[in-house]
Amino acid sequence: MLPRISTLAVAAIFAVAASPSIHAQTSATTDPVGFVKQTLPGNTDSYISLPMARDAIFAGTVAGSITATSFTVNAGSGSPNWTASAFVYAHPGQRETYYAEFTSGALRGLYYKVTANGTNSLTLDTEGDSLLSHAFNGSAPVALLAGDGVKIRPYFRIRDVFENPAASGTPILEGRPTALNNVGDEVKFTSYTGVGINKAATLTVYYITNTNTWSSNAAQSGQPTTVADWVLRPNEAFMIKNRNAGSIELTNTGWVVMNKMISFIPGGSAVSGNDIYISINRPAPVKLNQSGLADQDPVKSFLKHSTGTLSPQRQDELITWPAGTGFNRAATLSYVYVGAPTNGWRQVGSSSTTIGEDILLQPGQAYILRKKANSVGKDWINDANY
């Protein structure tokens, strides 16, 4: 079986509760709050994600002084008066990692990790992008401008997702007695930067019971020094290996992303396709036709169009796992977008009927985007369907 999912997204307004050193004179936000609960079967690999977001601790506008990676900020009509480096991870005093999310303007939906801040300025890790010139799929370059909206959110961390705060922070996963004993549950990730299809997980995170710490099988570049503080990016998907007969209850409580969501998905190499695990960062199901994964215009389409009907000549694919239990299950359900004259989603090997209004991307469920060899990386742009 697949993870059993229940959701509750309750429209509510919450004032931001925060420490004055970081959040003084910032703006409260009004995103709806709710939760997505997943039941992960025993003795099974479950491929999942986090459909909610953590609450924004600041909402303001871009003031100016825009460079490729930085800008100044207004809170209302004045400076936010932040404490310098308040948004920079510094164990043990400041264990959060933050990202800036653009909420209006030409770059609406893009988000980047905050690497530095002054009293009214932000510097971002744009991963090679430029805030002065960003070309979306098939469109002319656009730029960040003064007056554009910006929010600052903390990322979910390993400790936020896999520990139970009501039980003194004990893990919801079964731990290993020692680092060298590989029994116990695991959180596994495939490489986002490595290229290939049918990728094996390269990163494993687990809890060690005799030291009460989270650990991993490998160092992770760009992550905090403490594994418990490692971040999970929006739209990131991962696998939970539940080695026990009993199920695991995972509840992702947070705020509903009302904004457009944009994630860069790498392409294939000259000789190999590329599988990237993704998810829909929404608390409600999303039709394939509303996912932003395909467009009738082949230049603007994120997925390269396939051709044919019942057995189309496949280009880029969306792949998922059929219902079932057990370890090392293969993802075998494949969907493609067939271009003109049909222009529609089809399940490979099933029928010639378009299914874009019938197949739903489920909250909390992982999918594989398989980009073909010689394909380029593109922005996946998904607008809220509520």
Secondary structure, 3 states (H helix, E strand, C coil): CCCEEEEEEECCCCCCCCCHHHHCCCCCCCCCEEEEEEEECCCEEEEEECCCECCCCEEEEEEECCCCCEEEEEECCECCCCCCCCCCCECCCECCCEEEEECCCCCCCCEEEEEEECCCEEEEECCCCECCEECCCCCCCECCCCCCEEEEEECEEHHHHHEEHHHCCEECCCCECCCCCCCCCEEEECCCCCCCCCCCCCEEEEEECCCCEEEECCCCCCCCCCHHHCEECCCEEEEEEECCCCCEEEEEEEECCCCCEEEEECCCCCCCCEEEEECCCCCCCEEHHHCCCCCCCCCCCCCCCEECCCCCECCCEEEECCCCCCCCCCCCEEEEEECCCCCEEEECCCCCCCCCCCCEECCCECEEEEECCCCCCEEEEECCCC
